Amino acid sequence: RHTISVSAFLLNRSSDLTRDALQSKTLPRSWVLAMIEYQRRFARAKICDEALHIIQGTGDETVDWRYNLSQIQEKFPKSKIYMIPDARHHSVNESPEFRDRIFSSIDQIIEDAG
């Protein structure tokens, strides 16, 4: 079972803060506690038949997306993942090249649902 080391998370986050001028320089204690509680609730959650559509950039350094995707697929086995090579975490701040790929994935999701 994967558990997050809060100190490791904070150390990794501190290096991210120096690279991203839009990130806050502080991390509220309430945010860390909420993250821990969310992880506990997610671990206890039952498997769900709903299919999620997940758009994920491979350049995302904000979250541990490889681990997260495996956990989401375990809880939501019918989910479909759309990988966007080199796209980062916050899609609205991406270049038009990445936004176009993201919107193409969304168009595909809508088309497949119709």
Backbone as ProteinMPNN parsed JSONL, in Angstrom:
{"seq_chain_A": "RHTISVSAFLLNRSSDLTRDALQSKTLPRSWVLAMIEYQRRFARAKICDEALHIIQGTGDETVDWRYNLSQIQEKFPKSKIYMIPDARHHSVNESPEFRDRIFSSIDQIIEDAG", "coords_chain_A": {"N_chain_A": [[0.849, -1.185, 0.0], [0.524, 2.151, -0.843], [1.685, 4.913, 0.848], [1.743, 8.322, 1.599], [4.567, 10.206, 2.406], [4.52, 12.858, 4.365], [6.566, 14.671, 4.955], [8.346, 14.105, 2.861], [6.742, 14.819, 0.727], [6.48, 17.574, 1.199], [9.151, 18.37, 0.953], [9.621, 17.752, -1.756], [7.747, 19.462, -2.859], [8.787, 21.933, -2.153], [10.911, 22.267, -3.925], [9.465, 22.467, -6.274], [8.233, 24.912, -5.896], [10.184, 26.791, -6.37], [10.412, 26.708, -9.081], [7.988, 27.407, -10.209], [6.423, 30.287, -10.635], [3.81, 30.958, -10.155], [2.899, 29.439, -8.082], [1.953, 29.246, -4.671], [3.935, 30.398, -1.945], [3.675, 29.273, 0.483], [2.274, 26.505, 2.305], [-0.698, 25.745, 3.497], [-1.479, 24.367, 6.704], [-4.018, 23.284, 7.019], [-4.575, 22.472, 4.419], [-2.763, 20.372, 4.02], [-3.679, 18.591, 6.0], [-6.252, 18.117, 5.014], [-5.582, 16.826, 2.623], [-4.441, 14.472, 3.606], [-6.669, 13.342, 4.917], [-8.372, 13.005, 2.712], [-6.939, 11.044, 1.288], [-7.165, 8.9, 3.043], [-9.983, 8.479, 3.011], [-10.33, 7.851, 0.304], [-8.866, 5.489, 0.102], [-10.501, 3.78, 1.583], [-12.773, 3.7, 0.061], [-15.223, 2.018, -1.937], [-15.08, -0.081, -4.886], [-16.163, 1.336, -7.925], [-18.671, 1.397, -10.465], [-18.877, 3.446, -12.286], [-17.681, 5.128, -15.17], [-14.853, 6.981, -15.481], [-13.422, 9.756, -17.229], [-10.262, 10.594, -17.862], [-7.953, 13.069, -18.324], [-4.615, 13.388, -18.767], [-1.49, 14.895, -18.401], [1.812, 14.051, -19.39], [3.922, 15.532, -18.544], [3.384, 16.498, -16.082], [4.337, 17.664, -13.038], [3.259, 18.231, -10.651], [1.559, 16.469, -9.335], [1.707, 12.997, -8.331], [1.186, 11.41, -10.831], [1.392, 8.908, -12.091], [1.144, 7.014, -10.022], [-1.342, 7.905, -9.001], [-3.085, 7.468, -11.216], [-3.047, 4.678, -11.354], [-4.289, 4.052, -8.95], [-6.802, 5.265, -9.272], [-7.754, 3.789, -11.445], [-7.985, 1.342, -10.214], [-10.089, 1.771, -8.386], [-12.06, 2.72, -10.096], [-12.638, 0.866, -12.441], [-13.647, 0.943, -15.075], [-12.777, 3.207, -16.239], [-11.391, 5.587, -18.59], [-8.353, 6.667, -19.906], [-6.741, 9.505, -21.156], [-3.837, 10.325, -22.455], [-1.681, 13.083, -22.597], [1.089, 13.813, -24.175], [3.856, 15.33, -22.645], [2.358, 17.49, -21.639], [1.558, 19.633, -18.893], [0.439, 20.167, -15.492], [-1.684, 22.069, -15.182], [-4.018, 22.623, -17.33], [-5.241, 24.874, -18.568], [-3.29, 26.761, -18.628], [-1.519, 25.932, -20.494], [0.365, 25.806, -23.592], [-0.987, 26.679, -26.865], [-0.64, 24.404, -28.499], [-0.702, 22.185, -26.712], [-3.181, 22.642, -25.481], [-4.873, 22.305, -27.678], [-4.61, 19.543, -28.103], [-5.678, 18.623, -25.713], [-8.32, 19.611, -25.869], [-9.1, 18.171, -28.11], [-9.184, 15.613, -27.028], [-11.288, 15.961, -25.239], [-13.343, 16.498, -27.083], [-13.435, 13.963, -28.29], [-14.311, 12.385, -26.157], [-16.9, 13.438, -25.796], [-18.001, 12.88, -28.312], [-17.896, 10.059, -28.323], [-19.696, 9.55, -26.313], [-22.099, 10.332, -27.356]], "CA_chain_A": [[0.0, 0.0, 0.0], [1.285, 3.399, -0.967], [1.333, 5.996, 1.76], [2.56, 9.504, 1.329], [5.349, 10.782, 3.48], [4.243, 14.292, 4.308], [7.828, 15.409, 4.881], [8.864, 13.955, 1.504], [5.88, 15.637, -0.123], [6.83, 18.977, 1.393], [10.47, 18.592, 0.369], [9.449, 17.797, -3.212], [6.973, 20.654, -3.188], [9.628, 23.123, -2.022], [11.656, 22.455, -5.167], [8.498, 22.927, -7.268], [7.923, 26.317, -5.649], [11.209, 27.647, -6.959], [10.277, 26.653, -10.532], [6.686, 27.891, -10.657], [6.168, 31.59, -10.021], [2.393, 31.073, -9.82], [2.612, 28.65, -6.884], [2.066, 29.918, -3.377], [5.185, 30.098, -1.236], [3.34, 28.573, 1.718], [1.316, 25.411, 2.184], [-1.455, 25.777, 4.751], [-1.627, 23.128, 7.463], [-5.346, 22.749, 6.727], [-4.511, 21.808, 3.123], [-2.067, 19.098, 4.239], [-4.598, 17.715, 6.743], [-7.323, 17.725, 4.089], [-4.998, 15.854, 1.701], [-4.306, 13.208, 4.345], [-8.017, 12.806, 5.117], [-8.85, 12.544, 1.412], [-6.27, 9.777, 0.98], [-7.785, 7.866, 3.893], [-11.325, 8.199, 2.489], [-10.191, 7.203, -0.994], [-8.413, 4.114, 0.352], [-11.637, 3.01, 2.1], [-13.883, 3.713, -0.897], [-15.489, 0.785, -2.682], [-14.944, -0.018, -6.337], [-17.332, 1.985, -8.515], [-18.915, 1.042, -11.864], [-18.87, 4.631, -13.143], [-16.49, 5.3, -16.005], [-14.287, 8.326, -15.481], [-12.57, 10.122, -18.356], [-9.155, 11.302, -17.228], [-6.977, 13.649, -19.244], [-3.414, 13.538, -17.954], [-0.256, 15.256, -19.083], [2.985, 13.311, -18.924], [4.877, 16.482, -17.985], [2.834, 16.978, -14.803], [5.225, 17.466, -11.89], [2.534, 18.676, -9.469], [1.031, 15.284, -8.655], [2.296, 11.705, -8.701], [0.115, 10.942, -11.711], [1.501, 7.465, -12.367], [0.52, 6.347, -8.88], [-2.753, 8.296, -8.934], [-3.848, 6.784, -12.257], [-3.22, 3.269, -10.983], [-5.28, 3.995, -7.873], [-8.102, 5.595, -9.847], [-8.183, 2.641, -12.246], [-8.377, 0.284, -9.282], [-11.398, 2.124, -7.822], [-12.98, 2.963, -11.214], [-12.019, 0.041, -13.488], [-14.172, 1.234, -16.416], [-12.287, 4.528, -16.642], [-10.557, 5.718, -19.783], [-7.322, 7.682, -19.7], [-6.249, 10.163, -22.356], [-2.534, 10.887, -22.114], [-1.217, 14.193, -23.428], [2.543, 13.843, -23.996], [4.562, 16.546, -22.215], [1.495, 18.508, -21.02], [1.783, 19.737, -17.455], [-0.688, 19.967, -14.582], [-2.793, 23.022, -15.273], [-4.206, 22.663, -18.778], [-5.6, 26.191, -19.118], [-2.071, 27.55, -18.769], [-0.648, 25.301, -21.479], [0.458, 26.443, -24.907], [-2.066, 26.244, -27.768], [-0.362, 23.038, -28.97], [-1.215, 21.237, -25.717], [-4.629, 22.876, -25.327], [-5.545, 21.674, -28.818], [-4.665, 18.095, -27.849], [-6.612, 18.421, -24.599], [-9.67, 19.807, -26.39], [-9.392, 17.031, -28.992], [-9.573, 14.511, -26.147], [-12.637, 16.262, -24.754], [-14.243, 16.26, -28.225], [-13.553, 12.509, -28.461], [-15.17, 11.908, -25.057], [-18.278, 13.85, -26.096], [-18.431, 12.119, -29.497], [-18.098, 8.661, -27.929], [-20.877, 9.491, -25.43], [-23.298, 10.681, -28.109]], "C_chain_A": [[0.885, 1.235, 0.0], [0.796, 4.404, 0.071], [2.277, 7.15, 1.487], [3.327, 9.882, 2.587], [5.164, 12.285, 3.38], [5.537, 15.081, 4.212], [8.445, 15.292, 3.488], [8.053, 14.8, 0.532], [6.285, 17.108, -0.016], [8.208, 19.29, 0.825], [10.376, 18.675, -1.144], [8.737, 19.067, -3.624], [7.854, 21.899, -3.108], [10.462, 23.345, -3.274], [10.737, 22.919, -6.285], [8.232, 24.415, -7.124], [8.943, 27.239, -6.296], [11.095, 27.68, -8.478], [9.002, 27.31, -11.036], [6.325, 29.175, -9.925], [4.712, 31.758, -9.599], [2.009, 30.284, -8.569], [2.792, 29.5, -5.637], [3.375, 29.512, -2.711], [4.936, 29.376, 0.082], [2.315, 27.484, 1.423], [0.558, 25.343, 3.5], [-1.577, 24.395, 5.389], [-2.973, 22.477, 7.155], [-5.352, 22.003, 5.393], [-3.858, 20.439, 3.276], [-2.984, 18.121, 4.967], [-5.742, 17.242, 5.852], [-6.82, 16.681, 3.094], [-4.887, 14.481, 2.374], [-5.673, 12.56, 4.537], [-8.598, 12.292, 3.795], [-8.237, 11.192, 1.065], [-6.864, 8.634, 1.806], [-9.161, 7.48, 3.362], [-11.25, 7.455, 1.161], [-9.774, 5.744, -0.812], [-9.562, 3.226, 0.821], [-12.782, 2.887, 1.101], [-13.987, 2.383, -1.632], [-15.256, 1.016, -4.166], [-16.268, 0.475, -6.923], [-17.436, 1.616, -9.999], [-18.904, 2.239, -12.808], [-17.56, 4.7, -13.927], [-16.049, 6.758, -15.948], [-13.487, 8.521, -16.761], [-11.502, 11.047, -17.792], [-8.193, 11.774, -18.305], [-5.754, 13.993, -18.412], [-2.219, 13.881, -18.824], [0.927, 14.5, -18.511], [4.069, 14.231, -18.349], [4.436, 17.059, -16.654], [3.799, 16.638, -13.674], [4.558, 17.897, -10.584], [2.022, 17.503, -8.659], [1.79, 14.048, -9.119], [1.288, 10.985, -9.586], [0.211, 9.461, -12.03], [0.824, 6.67, -11.25], [-0.978, 6.647, -8.843], [-3.593, 7.57, -9.984], [-4.063, 5.317, -11.912], [-4.272, 3.121, -9.894], [-6.686, 4.292, -8.384], [-8.623, 4.416, -10.664], [-8.611, 1.476, -11.361], [-9.782, 0.539, -8.732], [-12.47, 2.308, -8.898], [-12.475, 2.191, -12.436], [-12.516, 0.306, -14.908], [-13.649, 2.565, -16.965], [-11.431, 4.458, -17.895], [-9.604, 6.889, -19.567], [-6.829, 8.185, -21.054], [-4.943, 10.851, -21.972], [-2.151, 11.969, -23.125], [0.298, 14.302, -23.207], [3.06, 15.253, -23.692], [3.68, 17.636, -21.607], [1.691, 18.467, -19.506], [0.464, 19.654, -16.698], [-1.899, 20.834, -14.881], [-3.063, 23.334, -16.744], [-4.558, 24.036, -19.333], [-4.384, 27.095, -19.285], [-1.101, 26.955, -19.785], [-0.612, 26.111, -22.774], [-0.678, 25.939, -25.791], [-1.875, 24.804, -28.278], [-0.949, 21.997, -28.006], [-2.713, 21.408, -25.518], [-5.41, 22.225, -26.46], [-5.666, 20.166, -28.609], [-5.653, 17.777, -26.729], [-8.042, 18.554, -25.095], [-10.056, 18.696, -27.371], [-9.816, 15.822, -28.17], [-10.986, 14.728, -25.621], [-13.661, 16.047, -25.868], [-14.481, 14.769, -28.421], [-14.459, 11.919, -27.386], [-16.643, 12.215, -25.36], [-18.831, 13.047, -27.28], [-18.748, 10.667, -29.126], [-19.366, 8.511, -27.063], [-22.177, 9.669, -26.207], [-23.842, 9.555, -28.88]], "O_chain_A": [[1.857, 1.334, 0.748], [-0.398, 4.696, 0.141], [3.455, 6.96, 1.185], [2.783, 9.873, 3.691], [5.606, 12.909, 2.415], [5.608, 16.059, 3.469], [9.007, 16.263, 2.98], [8.607, 15.421, -0.375], [6.415, 17.799, -1.027], [8.412, 20.369, 0.269], [10.976, 19.558, -1.757], [9.087, 19.681, -4.631], [7.69, 22.823, -3.905], [10.702, 24.49, -3.655], [11.16, 23.679, -7.156], [8.026, 25.109, -8.12], [8.605, 28.343, -6.722], [11.63, 28.591, -9.11], [8.948, 27.73, -12.192], [5.967, 29.154, -8.748], [4.409, 32.615, -8.769], [0.903, 30.448, -8.052], [3.673, 30.357, -5.567], [3.855, 28.395, -2.904], [5.878, 28.918, 0.728], [1.591, 27.537, 0.429], [1.117, 24.925, 4.515], [-1.754, 23.389, 4.7], [-3.059, 21.254, 7.044], [-6.059, 21.006, 5.249], [-4.346, 19.453, 2.723], [-3.061, 16.95, 4.595], [-6.153, 16.085, 5.934], [-7.55, 15.749, 2.755], [-5.205, 13.458, 1.769], [-5.818, 11.354, 4.338], [-9.248, 11.247, 3.773], [-8.937, 10.293, 0.6], [-7.039, 7.525, 1.301], [-9.479, 6.295, 3.268], [-12.026, 6.53, 0.922], [-10.282, 4.863, -1.505], [-9.596, 2.04, 0.492], [-13.67, 2.053, 1.28], [-12.988, 1.72, -1.91], [-15.236, 2.152, -4.641], [-17.346, 0.084, -6.475], [-16.428, 1.532, -10.7], [-18.922, 2.054, -14.024], [-16.488, 4.376, -13.417], [-16.8, 7.657, -16.329], [-12.939, 7.566, -17.312], [-11.798, 12.139, -17.308], [-7.685, 10.979, -19.095], [-5.832, 14.785, -17.473], [-1.969, 13.243, -19.847], [1.037, 14.326, -17.297], [5.024, 13.756, -17.735], [5.045, 18.003, -16.15], [4.047, 15.466, -13.39], [5.202, 17.928, -9.535], [2.047, 17.537, -7.429], [2.434, 14.056, -10.168], [0.615, 10.056, -9.139], [-0.82, 8.816, -12.222], [0.03, 5.766, -11.51], [-1.789, 5.737, -8.671], [-4.693, 7.107, -9.681], [-5.141, 4.773, -12.152], [-5.059, 2.175, -9.911], [-7.649, 3.644, -7.973], [-9.805, 4.081, -10.585], [-9.503, 0.71, -11.727], [-10.58, -0.393, -8.627], [-13.652, 2.078, -8.643], [-11.942, 2.794, -13.368], [-11.845, -0.084, -15.863], [-14.051, 2.989, -18.049], [-10.835, 3.43, -18.216], [-10.003, 7.958, -19.105], [-6.541, 7.408, -21.963], [-4.95, 11.846, -21.247], [-2.279, 11.79, -24.336], [0.742, 14.819, -22.182], [2.743, 16.219, -24.386], [4.21, 18.626, -21.102], [1.952, 17.415, -18.922], [-0.52, 19.126, -17.218], [-3.03, 20.353, -14.831], [-2.418, 24.203, -17.331], [-4.205, 24.337, -20.472], [-4.446, 28.088, -20.01], [0.024, 27.435, -19.918], [-1.451, 26.982, -23.007], [-1.269, 24.897, -25.51], [-2.851, 24.077, -28.462], [-1.609, 21.049, -28.432], [-3.439, 20.421, -25.399], [-6.481, 21.661, -26.238], [-6.707, 19.579, -28.906], [-6.377, 16.783, -26.792], [-8.889, 17.715, -24.785], [-11.227, 18.326, -27.449], [-10.714, 15.084, -28.575], [-11.784, 13.793, -25.563], [-14.727, 15.479, -25.629], [-15.608, 14.353, -28.689], [-15.284, 11.051, -27.674], [-17.513, 11.359, -25.2], [-19.975, 12.593, -27.256], [-19.756, 10.116, -29.568], [-20.019, 7.468, -27.087], [-23.234, 9.212, -25.771], [-24.855, 9.707, -29.564]]}, "name": "protein", "num_of_chains": 1, "seq": "RHTISVSAFLLNRSSDLTRDALQSKTLPRSWVLAMIEYQRRFARAKICDEALHIIQGTGDETVDWRYNLSQIQEKFPKSKIYMIPDARHHSVNESPEFRDRIFSSIDQIIEDAG"}
